[in-house]
Amino acid sequence: MPPTAKGTHPIALFSLVPTSNRARAAVDHPENSHLVSRITDDPDRPGDDQRGLNIGVFIGSKSRYTLATIGRCGDITVEGAGISRIQCSFEINEDNKTEIMLQDRSTNKSTQFFGTKAMPFELGRPHRRVLVDKHVNLEFGFGGVGCDLYRFRIVWHDRGKLMADFDYREDNPRQTRTVLDEPPTIEPSRRTTRVHTPGNPERIRYSYRDMIGSGAFGEVWKVANVDSGEWLAVKRVKRPHLQSYNHVLLKREVETLSRICHRNVIEYKSAVWADEHFEIFMAFRPGNVEDLIRRDLFIKKRTAADAFVHQMLQALDYLASESIIHRDIKPENILYSPMPDGGLLYQLADFGLANIVADARTFAGSRLYMAPELENSPDSPQTPKMDVWSLFVTLAYALNGAGFRQKPLHNTPLRIKAIQEAANEFRPLRDMAHVDPRERATAGDMLDRLFAGEGRTTRRNPIRAAAISPDEPGPSGERVEQERKRVRRVEQRPQRAQREIKCDSADVPDQCDWCRHHNLRCTFGRTRPRKGLKIHVTTVQDGPAGRRVSTQKSPFHETRPREPRTTSKHEAVDARSRQTAAPSHPHGTRTSEAALAMPLTSLDETPLRQIFFGGRNFGAIDSQNGIPHFTLQCHQWILSRTGQWPRFHDLDIHDPGYDENTTECSSAPVMSAPLNQNDKAVLPDQHILAFLLRTFMDSELSLIFPLVDSVLIEETARMAYAVNSHEYISARACMFAFLSMVGTRFPDIKAASEINSDACAAEAQLALSELLHHASITNLQTMIMLLLHEMLRGRVNTASMYHALACRTVFTLKGHTCIPPTHYNLTRKENENRHLRMLFWMCYVLDKDIALRTGQPPVIDDQFCNLTLPDNYMETVFVDGNRVTKGQRTPWFTGDLRLSLLKSKTTCDLYSHAALVKTDAELLKTIRVLDEELESWRISIPEELRPGLSVQKKANLDTMSSFQSMIHIELSLNYYFLLNTIHAASGRFKVNVDGHRSGRKCRFGVQSSLDLSAEASRSTLRYLSTVASRLYMETFWVFCFYPTSALMTLFFNILHDPHHDFAMDDVELLCGASNVLQSMPIRRVTPRETMYLKRMDILVRELSELSRLAIARQMTKVK
């Protein structure tokens, strides 16, 4: 009895309705019952339905791009004589992930199509695979002849759900496996016994998708190639008369496209006469530059303009090398497509007006972008420099240089005037806009000036051909063309390959043989700085601090020589990973995924911020964006524990509105115009500044950051308004730095809410650059305030630079050794000494935190410092209220000073270079000693503020005051983090991490240390889930640092022992980490915060999924 049919699956893409008896028997097969539903062809006739098989991504076939297989061993079971194990399959096109292909994988090639809309398999094709959609190939059959066929009709449902459903499968790897059980049944190619000449190009069969554009002479359609599923653009033009000008244009376009091949020129496929139309097939691109200009992409993100200039100059230089003039360069004729790295690939299209240099004489092109010599002297020889002019006009229009779009452009003189004004703004490009073509630069010249010749095709000294004046003697056009061909032949000769011994570390886990025997660091994948566009913006500001100039390079502003850019650590990792091929492994993962792993790092390097487990380096946490990067060895280990290759390459997502390089500094963005006077920050009225100072001094923020002294700061504020004072500049810098730090802290105060913190920080930074030769307490305060401003913005690397300046200034002022006074009624000098000592402790606390966050060595060496705690510190540090001692409020700093001393000792004893040579026994002893000291510190904290040994339930802070809850949060998170940091050092022990129960293979001391590290990580995530919403809005970048280390510890602990009692609970904690980060309040959400949260969400989802796979795999083994 056939099974009862149910409703159509909610995410079914299409259904197979049987039209033969054998097909109906297949629908009734018990193995296919879960796919059967009632199918209605006509919505107007709901009762006229029949049973069919649902097809969609929910089937979870054996390949990521396979919807379903049909056969004796397929997802849809079909039995009988003449049926292969896998008869045929429905595949998703891997390029566009939208089109559906039916592939015949049978040995007898019995699959065939029926009906008037059939486009069956063709002989001579490399694969028996064709497109199926709502317009073509709606009925197919297999497995016999005539009535013996399994014959089905395809009924389509909601095709728009395919991409969302496919993304669901991508985000849920357990919905699919990554290896085919059955290889494609493709006949082996014939044995090559001689050179085979290629036959005629295969005709392109297609199915219409969308109309891209239309005009008086034809249409442009987006179509799908029936035989490959590839999207193409087909230009269908009405058949012109053989003697007409349109016929000449068509012939010229096809000839031009067929002879050129360049990355930045649209790819030509073929051309064919079809009925009354002539069809030209080209690669499909999703849009043109005009679309980007409407979105102001080039204005909002100037790095996109850099890439556009570079790629278009390469295209024009290539056309010049082929003696071709495009003659219609404009935004509509420049197409773009996204690239995997987040950038855009630009390509020239529409070569209907293109011509050979020697033949170009006609008046052609769009007037706005037309070179002046074509309008003024239409009979004069035309050169590739015309395209250079048109490209500059395109840039002026895209960037709205000098208000280009708003100016009148209805006649030639006005257009030329507007273009010359734009050229004055983009001075490095002004040679592209010379009215006289003899003075205008070529595309090759501009590549040399802006990009050091990268991508140039023409020779450095090209022969002047059509640029020669008619009155100027020169070679004939035929001789010039012959010479050009000879030059191209010479340039295309293969260069002699250099033979050299190279590093082969891609094939070994640590060092290659060459580097190991020669005691060298592995050179495989070592990258050189990319020769790219160098940005330059000249910003001149006149003021009391004198004339200051900040420089950056861009082709749109004046250039000036500068030292070459160095490659940062994470850029080197990305560049190296792009050159490294993935290892072969049984799951057939693409090489690009494995190539994104970090190179292996030896234990000879500083282990701070690196991830060690079982004596292996599994990666590092990037100090710039807080995102972990994993080594190739880590990827391989995860594969062995989960059976799936990790997809950490998704962490490299790129938002077009966000650029890490520009947001890391607080200066003006690259390629922007110089700041005008309205952008400069000014000090508020003196009484407003005094009010803000009093507000800060009365707030709890002054206890956390004792940056100013109540007496000294009043004098500094007065000098900031006294122009004749000798400390005027220093005092103004200090006040601007103060405003940058507190501008967003008091949003309820109107005066504070109107402060532009970034502009104030920029003013303080500019003034500070003139004061570095002079060490003073005022300048020291400025440095620490700018440090905190950058820290609260999440720019840790920039903050560490200010921190180094502040520490050196403290050393110069002897703040690290001075003894503060302990009596009342302090003199000015004594007051300065006391405040200097407070600033030293500020630097000390920040020094140890920055070292642990960035992985860099601490700046302050404890052995050279007087580390005596402030007077009566222990008696007053945890007392609530105003906490006034001897006329002064006792500061609390950002945590307990004793904990900072313990952080310093942890860094030195466990993560210094000297600690790397310790034996396992010495390292284990150090861990135990530090653990005992940390526990002694914890017990010394008052009970109501004391962090628990672990957090088993939600922390209750409702009964505490605001001050007490703030202390409790800071102490608890610091304690759990330091506990994790101390015991995570046990990951450097070379123990078994390959899957046996930890307690049986590891020594007891090491295993107990790993357990404590895991428990500290659990406590961190549990505690944060409770208190995240209570954090200050400005401290997002301070506290988001804590979950990352906890996530890594728990993840590797789960994979190491998926059978332990807390494994499932740990997975739940991992899953909730993203919600914890999302619940942290943020004062101002910028692209930096948005991108960080996106990356962390991807990381958390991937870690959670891999953890579940490891547990499921372990349970399978146990069964």
N, C-alpha and C positions, 0 to 999 in steps of 0.2 A: 504494500500500500504506500503510495507516495506521501511524503511528509506534507504537513499543512503549511501553506505559504503565508508569509507574514508581509508587513508593509515594506516599502523600499527603504534601504538603509539610508540614514540621514545624510551621509557624506558620499553616497554612491555617485560616481561620475557618469557612468552609463550602464546599461543592462544588455544582456545577450538574450534575445527572444528566439526560441527554436522555431524553425520553419520546416523541419523534416522529422520523421519518426525517430531516427537515431539520435537527433539532437534533443528531442523531448525525453528520450530514455536517459540521456546524460543529465538533464535537469532533475530527473527523479532519482538519480544515484544517491545513496545514503551519504557518501562523502561530501556531496555538494549541498546538503540540506541547509547549512547555515548561510548560504548565499542566495537562496530562493526567495522571491517575493512576487507579488502581483504587479504587473506592468501595464500601464494604460498608455496607448499610443496617442489617442485623440482626447484632449481635455474636455471636449464638448460631449464625449460619449464615455462617461465614467464607468458604465457597466460593461463596456467592451474591453475587458482586460484579460491577460493571460499570464502564465507563470514564466519567469525569467531569472537569470543569474545576475546579481549585482556585482559591479566591478568598481573598485576604488582603492585608495591608499590604505584603507582599513584592513585589507587582506594581509598586509605585512609579508610580502613575498621575499624571495631569497636575495634580492638585489635592491639597492636604494632607489634605482631608477626603473624598476620593474613593477608594474601594477599587478599583473597576474600572469601565470603560466597555465597552459592547457596541455594535457597529455596524461599518459598512464601514471606518471609520478609528479604531476603538476598541482598547482593550487586548485584548479578545476579538474576533477578526475574524469577522464574519458577513456573507456576501454574498448577493445576490439582489434580485429586484424588490421594491419596497416597503420596503426597508431604508434607513434614514437613515444619514448619516455617523456620528452618535452616536444610536443608537436608545434606549438607556436606560442607567442607571448606578446602581451601588450606592454610597450616600453614608453617611458617619458623621455623626451628629447633632453639630453644632458646640457645643451647650451642655453636654451630659453626656458626649460623646465615647464613648458606649457603644452606643446604639441604631443599627440599620442601616436605612436607607430605600432603597426602590427608586423612582427618579425616571424617569418617561417623558419623554424629550427628543426624541421623534420628531415629524416634521411632520404625520403622518397619525394620530397618537394611537392606535396599534394595539396597544399593550401592554395585556394583560388578565390576570386571575387566575382560577384554577379551584379546585374542590374545596369541601368543606363548611366549611373554615376560612378561606375567602377573605373579605377585606374590600377590595373593589376600589376604584378611583378613583371619586370622586363628582363629579357635575356641580356647578358653582358654586364649587368650591374654587379658590383663586388659583394652586395648583401641583398638577400631577399627580405626587404623591409620597405613598407610603404606607409603613408600617412592615412589615418582614419579620423574623420570629423563629421560634422553635420551635413557636409556638402559632397563628400566623396567617400567611396568604399563603405557603403552602409550595410552590405550583406556579404558574407564570406562563408566558405565551407572547406572541409578537409576530410581525409581519411577514406576516400572511395571514389566511385564513379556514379554519376546520376543520382538515383534515389538512395544509394547507399551512403551518401555524404552526411557528415555531421554539418548541418547548415544552420547558421544563425543570422539574425538581423540585429543591428546595433541601434538601440534606442537611447538617445542622449538625454541627460538630466541637466543639472546646473553646472555648466562648464566653468563658471567663474569661481567655483570653490576649489579648483585644482591647486592653485598656488598656496592658499591657506592650508589646505590639507597636506600638501607636500611639505610645507614648513613645519607642520605638526609632526610629521614623521622625522624630519631632520632634528627637531628638538627632543624627540623621544626615540633614541637609538634602539631601544628594545622592540620597537615596532618593525624593525627590519634587521636582516643580517647582511653582511658585507662581502659574501663570497658566493659564487654560483656553484651549485652542485653539478650542473650540467654545462659543459663548455658549448659555445655556439657550434652548430653543425655546418660549418662552412667548408666547402670542398678545398683541398689543398691547391695552391697555385701550381701552374705547370712548371716543369723544370726548365730553368733558363740555360739554353745552350748557345744562344747568340743574342746579339743586341736586337731587341724588339722595338720597332718604331711605333709611337703612339697612334691610335686611330683617331677618328673624328671626335670632337667633344660631344659628350652626352647631352641630349636635349633636356631642358628643364621643364618638368611638369609641376604645376603649382595649383594651390587652392587660395582663393581670395580671402583676405582678412579685413583690412581697413584702407580707405582711400587717404593718401597722405596729402595730395594736392591735385589741382586740375587747372587747365588753361584753355586757350583757344585752339591749340594744336594737339592736345592729348591730356593724359592723366598719369599720375604716379601712385602706385598701389603698394601696400604692404602685403606680401603673399608668403605662403608656407610651401617650401619645396616638398613635393609629395614623396620623393625618394630619400630624403635625409631629415625632414622636419625642420630644416634651417629656415630662418626668416630672411627674406630677400626684399629688395625694393625693385620693382619693375616699372620702367618708364614706357608707357604705351602711347605711341605717336601715330596719328593718322598718316597713312601712306602718302608721302608727298610726290609731286610730279618729278620725274627724273631730272628735269632742267631747272627746278625751282631752287631758291636759296635755302629753303628748309631742308631739302635733300642734301645740300652741301654741308649744312650744319650737323645733320645726323651722321653723315659719313665721317666728318671731321671728329665728332665726339667719340665715335667708336674707334677710329684709328688712334686717337690720342690715348684713350683709356687702355687699349690693348697693348700699347708699347711702353707704358710706364708701370712701375711697381715700387711703391714706397710706403712706409708705415703711416705717413700723414697724408696719403692720397687715397680716396675711396677705392675699395677693391672692385675691379670689374670682373664679372662672371662670364657673360656671353651676350650675344645679340642675335635675333632671329626675326624673319618675316613671319607674321601670323595673320592670315586672312587679310583684312584691310588695315592692319596696324603693323608697326615696326616696334619690337620690344627689345629694350636694353635692360639686362639684369645686373644689379650691383648689390653689394652688401647692404643690409639694413642697419640704420642707426636711429636711435630713439628721438633725436631732436637736433636742432641747429643752434648756432651761437645766438641768434636773435631771441630764442627762448631764455637763454641764460642772461642776456642783457635786460630783458623785461623783469627778471628777478633780481637785478643788480648784483649778480654773483661776483663780477669782477671788481665792483666797488667795495662790497662787504668783505671779500676775501681776496686780497691782492696777490696772494701766492698763486691763485688760479690764473691771474693775468700773466704772471711770470711764465708758467707752463705754456699758456696760449702763445705768447710771443716766441718762445723757443721752438715750439713744434711748427708753427706756421713759417718761421724763417727757414727751418730745415726743408719744409715742403717747397717753398719758393726757390731755394737754392738748388734743390734737386731738379725742378722743372727747368731752371736756367741751364743746368748741366745737360739737359736733353733738348735745349734750344726751343723750349715751349713757353708761350706766354698765355696765362689763364685768361686775362682781360676782363674778368668779372668777379674779382675778389670782393665779397661783402658778407655780412653776418649770415644771410639766408643760405649762402653757398658753402658754409663751413659747418660740417656736421660734427657731433660729439658722441662718445659712448663712454660709460663708466669703466674703470679698470679695477682689478682686484685690490690695489693698494689704496683705493679711495679717491684717486685722481681721475682726470678725464683725458681721453684720447681725442684729439682734434684731427679732422680729415677734410681735405678739399674735395669738393664735388662740383657737378654741373660744368662739364668741359665743352659745352655746346659752342661757346664763343672762343675757345682756345685755338691758338694757331701757331705755326712754326715761325720763328723769328724772321726768316728770310721772306715769308709770304704775308706777314701781318701788315696790312695797309688799310683795312676797312675801319669805319667808325663803329665801335662796339663798347658795351659796358653800361653800368648805371651811372648817371651823371654825378651823384653825390660822391661816389668813390672813384670817379674817373680821373686819371692823371691829367694835369693841365696841358701837357704837350699834345695830347690827343684831341683836345678841344681847340687849342690855339692853332695847331699845325697838323690837321688830320692826315695830310699827305706825307708827313715826315716819317722816317723809319721808326718802327716801334721796337722797344727793348723790354727785357724782363724787369727793368726798373719801374715800369708802369705798375706792376703788381706790388712792388715795395711801397709805392705811394698809396695804393688802395689799401694795403694792410695797415699802414699808419692811420688812415682815415677811419678804418674799422676800429682800431684801438682808441682813437679819440672819441668815437661815438660810444664805444663800450664803457669807457671810464669817465665819459662826460668831462674830458679835459678842458679846463678854462670855460666851463659852461657851454660846451660845444652844442649840445642838443637844444638849448634854449635860444640859440642865436639864429638870425635870419640866414637861410642858405639857399634862397631861391634863384640866385644867379652866380656866375662863376667868380667874379671879384669878391663877393661876400663869403663864398665857400673857401676860397684860398686864404682870405684874411683870418677866418675862424680856425683854419687848419694851422696857420703859422702861429697863432696865439697858443694853440694846444701844444705845438712843438716847443715853444718857449717854456712851457710848464714841464714837459717831459724832455728835458735837455739831452740826456744820453741817446734819445731816439730822433733828435731833430734832423740828423743827416738823412733820415728816410723821407723827410718832407721838404727837401729842396725843390723849388719850382723848376730850376734848370736840371734836366736829367743828367747832364755831364757832371754835376756836382753831387748828385744824389748817390747814396751808398747802395751797394748791391746787398742781397740777402746774405751772401757769404761774408761780406765785410762786417755786417752787423753781428753775425755769429762769432766772428773773431773778437769783436770789441766787448760783447756782452757775455759770451759763454766760452771764451778761450778756444773757439773753433770747433766745439763739440757738435757733431752732426753735420759738418760741412761736407758737401759733395764736390763742388767745383774746386779747381786749382786755386792757389793763392793769388796768381797773376793771370787771370783769364784773358783770352784774346778778345779785343774789342771788335765786335762784329757790326751789328746794326746800329750801335751807338755812334758810329762814325758819321759825321756830317756829310751831306751830299757834295759840298764844296771841298771836302777834305780828302786827299788821295788816300787810298787804302786797297786792301785785297778785295777781290771779287767775292760775291756771296758763295759761289761754288767752292772756291779755294778755302774760304773760312770754314765752311761746313766739313770739308775734307780734313782740315787741320783739327777741328773739334773731335771728329771721330777717331783720329789717330791718338789724340791726347787721352780720350776715354779708354781706348784699348790698352794704353800703357798703364793707366791707373788701375785697371781691372785685373792686371796680372797678379797672380797669387804671390804673396810675400814669403820669403824663406822662413820656415818655422824654426823657432829657437828651441833647441833641445836642452833641457835642464832637469836636474833632480828636484822633485817636488815632494812636499809633505803629503802623506797619505792617511792623515788622521781621521778621514771620513770613514775608514773601514775598521777602526779599532776603537775601543772604549776610552782610552786615556791618551797616550802619545804614540805617534807613529815611530817606526824603527829609526828613520833618519834623525828625527829630533831627539829621540832618547839616547842614541849612541853618540850624538854630538853635544849632549847636555844643553839643548836649546828648547825654548818654548815653541809649541806647535804653531806653525804658520798657516795651517789650512784655514781658508776662509778669511784671512786677515784682510780687512777692507781699507781702502784708501778713501780720503775725503772725496765726495762726489763733486765733479766739476759742474756746478750748476749756477743758477742765477744768483748774483751777489747783490744783496739789497743795500741801498744807500739812500738815506733821507737826511738832509741837512736841516737841523733845527737851531735857530739862533735866538737867544733870549738876552735882552739887555736889562740889567737891574743892578742893585747895589752889590751883588756878588760878582759883578763884572760880566764880561762876555763869555758865554759858555756855548759850546757846539757839541751836539751828540750826532754821531754819524752812523748811518746804515746804508746799504747799497741796494739800488733798484734801477732798472733801465728807464724809469720814469722821472729820475732826478739826477742831479749832478753826481758824477762818480769821482772817486779818489782812491789811490792805492791803499791797500790794507793787508794785514797779515792773513794768510789762508785760514779758513775755518777748520777747526779740529772736529773730529767725530766723537760724539758722546758715547757713553757705554751702551745705552739702549739702542742708539742708532747703529753702532757697530754690530750689536747682536742681530738686529733686523736685517742689516745688509749681509752679514755672514750667513744667516739662515736662508736667505734667498738663493745663495750659491750652493747650499749643501743639499744633496739628494737624500731622500728618505731611505732608510734601510728596508730591505725586502722582508716582509713578514707575512704570515699565513693569511692575513685578513685583507690583503689587497688594498690597503689604504693608499690614497694618492700621495705622491711624493711631496706635494706642496704642504701637506699637513705636517709631515715629519720634519720638513725643512725649517719650520718655524720654531723649532726647539732651540734653546740656548746651547752654545758650545760648552763642552765640559770644562769645569774649572777645578784645578787641583787644590789640595789642602795647603799649598804654599801661599795662597792668597788669604787676605783677611777674611775670616768667616762671619763677621758681623753682617746681618741682614741676608745671609745665605741660608739655604735650607739643606740641612744634613740629616740623613737617616741611614742607619746601619753602616756608617762609614763612607757613604756615598753622597756626592754633591748632587742634589736633585733640583737646584735652581737658586734663585735670589729674588728678593722683593725690591722692585724699582723704587728708589727713594724719591723720584720725581713725581710719579703718578700713583704710587702705592699698590701697583698691580704686580703679582708674582709672574716671573718668567721661568720656564722649566727646561732642564737640560734634555738632550736626546736620550741619555741613560734613564732619566726619570720616565720619559714616554714609554720606553721599552719595558720598564718595570711595571708601570701601570697596565700595559697590554698583557703582561704575564699574570697579573692578579685579577683582571676584569674580563679578559678576552676581547677587549675593544680598544682600538687606538684612540687616545684622548684627542679632543678637538679644541685645544687651547688657542689655536690660531684665530678663533672668533674674537679673542680679546683685542685683536688689532683692528677693530672696527674704527671707521673714521667718519666723523661728522663734518660735512662741508662747511658748517659755521664755526668750527672749532679748530684751533691750531695750537698744539702744545708749545711749540717753539715761541710763539708770540705771547702767550699768556704766562709764560714762566717769568717774564720780567715785567716791571711796572712802567717801563718807558712806553713811548708812543708806538703803535703797531707799525709793522714794516709797510713800506710803500704808501704811507699816508702823507698827506700834505703837512707842512710845518704847522705847529700849533699857533693859533692866533691869540691875540691878547685876551679874548673872552674865555679861553680855556685855562688861563693861568689862575692859580689859587691866590687869594688875598686873605690877610688876617682879618678876623672880625673886629668889631669895636672893642676897645680895651675893657670896658665893663662886662661885655659878653664873655671874653676870654677869662676874666677873673671869676665870673660865675661858673664857667665850665671847670675851672681848676678847683674851686671849692666843692663842686658837686663830685668830682673825681676823688678828692681827698676824703670826703665823708662816706664814700661808697666802699663796699667790700672789695672792689676791684683794686683799690690801692693797697690792700693787705696781701692780695695775691701777687701783684706787681708793684713793689715799692720803688717806683721809678723816680719820684720827685720828693723833695723835702719841703715841708710846708713853708719854711722860712726862705730857703734859697730860691724856690720856684717863683716867689713873688718878685724878687729882685730880677730874675731872668725875664719875667713877663714885662716888667717896666722897660728893660733895656731893648726888648724887641720893638718898641715903639719910639725909642730914642735914636734918631738917625745919626746923631753926632757921637754916639757911644762907640768905644773901641771894640765892644763885643756885640755890636748890632747884628752882624750877619750870623754869628753863632747863636745868639738868642732867638732870632727869627727862625733859623733852622730847627731849633729845639721846639718852638711853639708849633711850627708846621707838623713836625713829627708827632707831637702830642695830639694835635687835632686829627691826624691820620689814624691814630690808634683808638681814640674815644669817639670819633665821629659817628659811628654806628652803635655805640654801646648805650646811648641814652636817647632812644627814638622818641620818647615822650616829650623831650625838651625841644622846642621849635628851633632854637639856635643850633642845636647839635644835629637835628635832622636835615638842615640845609647845607651841611658841610660835605664837600666832595673829598672823601678820604684819599682816593688815588691821586687827585691833583695836589693835595697837601703833601703826600708822600713824595711826589715828583719834585716839588719845590724844595723840600728838605734834602732830598738826594742831591739835587744840583748844588745847593749851598754847601752841603757837606764835602763835596769834591774839592772845594777851595780851602777846606779847613783841616785836611788830614795831616798837615805838617805840624799842627798845634794840638797837643793833648790837654784836655780840660774836662772837668766834670760835666759841663754843659754839653760838649761834643759827645761824651760817653753816653749821656742820657739820650741824645739824638740817635745814636747808633742802636741802642737797645730798643728804643721805640720803633724804629724802622724795622728792626729784626722781628718784633712782635707783629707789626703790620703785615709783613710777608708771611709769617707763620700762620696767622689767622686767615690769610688768603689761600693757604695751601701751597705756597711757593717755598718749599723747604730748602731747595738748593740756593735760592737767592738769600734766604734768611741765614743760611750757614756762612755766607760771605760777610754779611754784616756782623755776624757773631765773631768771626775771626778778627775783624777790625776792633770790636768792642773788647775782646780779651787782650789784645795787644795794647790797647789804650789803658786798660786796668793795670797791666804790668808796668807800663811807663809811669803811671801815677802811684805805683807802689801799693795799690789796693789789695794785692794778694798777701801782703805781709804786715800791713799797718795794724796797730792795736787801737780800736776805737775807745773813746773816753767813757767812763762809767759814772761820772758825777753829774749834778744838775747845773743849770745856768751855763750852758756851753757858749764858748766864744765862736766867732764865725769860722775860724780855722778848725776848731774841734767839731763844729757842726758839719763842715765839709768832710772831715775824716770819718765821722760816723756814717754820713750818707755814702761816701766812697766805699765803705765796707759793705753796706747794703747792696750797692751796685755790683760789687765783687760776687756776693752770694747769688745775685740774679744771674750773672754770667756763668757761675759754677753750675747752678741747677740746669740752665739751658744747655750748657756744654755737654752734660751727661745725657740729657734727653736727645739732643741732636745726634750724638754719637750712636745711640741705639736706634734712632729712626733712619739715619742715612747710611750707616755702616762705615762711616769715616772715623779715623782715630780722634779722640778728644784733644782739644787744644790745650787745656789746663792740665798740667802734671801735678798731682797731689804732693809729691815730694818737695816741690818748690814753694808750697803755699802754707800759710798759717790757717789751719782748719779748725781753730777754736770756735765753738758755736757762740752766737751772740749772747750777751749777758742776760741771765734769767730766761733763757730760751725755753728750757724744759718746763718751767713753772707757768709760762704764759702762752705757749704755742697753741694749746687746744682749749683755751678759755674763751667762752662766747662773750659777745658784747663788744664794747669799744676797745677793750684790752689796752688800756693806757698804762704804760710803765715808765716812771721817771719822766713824765711829761711827753712821752712819745708813744705812738701806737705801735705795738709789736707786730711786725709783719709775719705772715704765714707762708709766703712764697707759693709756688705751684706744687705743694706737697711738703712733706717733712724733709728738712735738711739732712737728717740722719739717713733717710732713704736714698738721697742723692749720693751720699758718701758710699753707701752700699752698692749703688749702681756703678760708681767709679771703680770700686774694687772688683765687681763682677766683670766689667769690661776688660780690665787689666789682667785678671787671673784666668779668665776663660776664653777671651776673644782677641787677645793681643798676639803678635807674631811669636813672642816667647812662649805663649801658652800652647802653640801648635806642636812644639817639640816635647811636650810632656808625655810621659808614658800613660797607659790606660789607668794604672793604679794611682798615679799622681793626679790625673784629671778627676777620677772618681772621688779621691780625698778632697780635692778643692771644691767639688760640687757639694759634698756633705758639709764642709766647713761653712760655705756660704749659705746653705740651707738652714743651718743652725743659727747663724747670725740673723738671717731674715726672720726666722721664727721668734728669736729674742726681741727683735724690733716690734713684731706684731703684738706680742704679749705686753709690751710697754705702752701701747696705745690705750687710752681710756676705753672701757668696755662698750660704752654706747657708740663709739666711733670705730671700734676695732673691726677690721675685715675678718670674715669667717674663714675657717680652714677651707671650706668649699661652700658653694651656693647650691642648695638642693631645692629651694623654692624661691618664689619671688621675694625680693627684698622689700621691706616695709619702711619707707622714709616719711610717711605722712605725719608722724608725731614729732619729727625733727624740725627745727627752725631752718630758714633758708641757709644760714651760715653753716649749721651742722650738716645738712644734707650735702652741701657743696664739698665740705671736707671729707665726708664719708665716701662720696663718689670718687674723688681724687685718690684717696688712700687705697680704696678697694681695687680700683683698676690698676693702679701702679703696683700694688702687691701681687695681684694675679699675673700681671705681665712679667714682673721681675722673677716670680717663681717659675713661670714658663721659660723665661730666658735662661735661668740657671740650669734647669734640668734638661732643656733642649740641647745643651752641649753634649749630653750623652749620646746624641745622634751621631757624633763623630766616632763612636766605638764601632769597630769593624765586626758586627755581629750578623747573624743570619736574618735576612729580611725576605726570604723567598717563600714564606707561606706556612711554616710550621708554627705550632703554638709557641708563643714567646717565652712562657715560663719554662719550657723544656729546653730551649736552645740558648737562651741568654743567661748570663750570670744574674744572681738575685739582685745585686746592687744596681746593675744597669737597668734591669726590668722595672725595679721600683722607681727609679728615676724617670723612666719613660711614662710610667703610670701617673706620677705626680705632675709631669708636664701636661699630660692629657687632661687630668682633673682640673688643673689651673685654667686650661683652655675652655673646658665646659663651664667653669664658674664665670669666666669672662663673658661668654655669650649669654648665659642665664641672667647675670647681673645687668648687662647692658639692655637686655630686652625689657627690664623693669624700669630703668632710670633714663632711657634714651630721651624720652619726651621732656625730662626735667633739665636737660643740659641748656646752657646758654646758646643762643643762636649763632654767636660769633665763633664758637669753639668747635664747629663741625669738623674742621681739618685737624684739630688737636685730638679728638676722640675717635675719629674714624680709623685711626692708625691701629687701635687695639684689636678689632675683630680679625684683621688679616692674618696675623701670626697664629691666633687661635684656630682659624679655619684650616690653615696648613697642618698644624699639629694633629687635629682631630681626623683630617682626611687621611694622612699617612698612617695614623694609628688604626683606622678602620681597615685600610687595605692590608696592613701588616697582619692583623688578626681579626678577620671578619666574624669569627665565632665567639668573641668575648661578650660578656653579659650586657655591656652598655652600647653595643654596636648600633642597634636600631635607634636607641635614644640619641646617639651621636648624629645619626643621619637626620633626625628631626631637628636637632640644633643647627646643622648645616643648612637645612632648608629654610629655617627661620632667620638666618643671618641677613638675608636680603631685606626682610621686613624691618629688622633692627636698624639697618642703615637708612632705610626710607623714612623711619619714624624720627630720626634725629632732626631737630629744627635747624633751618638755614635762614640766615637773615636776608641774603641776596643770592638768588639762584642764577649762576652764570653758566655758559657752555662748559666750563671746567667741572663744575659740580655735576651737571647733567651727564657728561661723558664718563665721569668716575662711577656714578651710580649705574649707568648702563653696563660698564665693564664688570663691575662687581656682581651685578645680577646675572650676567652670562657665566662668570666664574662660579658662583654659588650653584647655579643650575647644573653645570657640568660636574662639579665635585659631588653634588648630591646624587646625580645619575650614576656616576662611576662607583660611588660607594654602594648603592643598591645592587649594581651588577656584581660587585665583589662578594657581597653577602649572599646573593642568589646563587652565585657559582659555588661558594663554600657549602651551602646547604645541599646543592646537587651532589657534590662529592661525598658528603656525609651519608646521603641516602644510598 
